[in-house]
Amino acid sequence: MSENEKNVQTEKKVDKKSKPGFFARIGKWLRELKSELKKVQWPTTKQTVNNTIIVIVCVLVVGLFIWVFDALASSVIGAIIKLFK
């Protein structure tokens, strides 16, 4: 076994011993999550309602354009099919 392979195996053994347990890692993750969530600037109720209304209006407008385009394309394709029958 080469010297390099021995060093790699030794490093793996040291890493496993110094690695915290499963529940310790979960606890650390939850503490960090709580810390990060405190930094978030949450929107007010008014902002949330306003953004929701904007999204709904945009969805309706895009849906209307798609419906009109679909109806127009269907009419054009129907006319072309009738033309060649």
GIVEN-V713905 format. One record per run of one state. SS is the DSSP state (H for helix, E for strand, - for the rest). FROM is the first residue (numbers start at 0). LEN is the number of residues. If there is no record, write none. Layout:
BEGIN
<<SS/FROM/LEN> <SS/FROM/LEN>>
END
This chain:
BEGIN
<<-/0/2> <H/2/16> <-/18/3> <H/21/18> <-/39/5> <H/44/40> <-/84/1>>
END
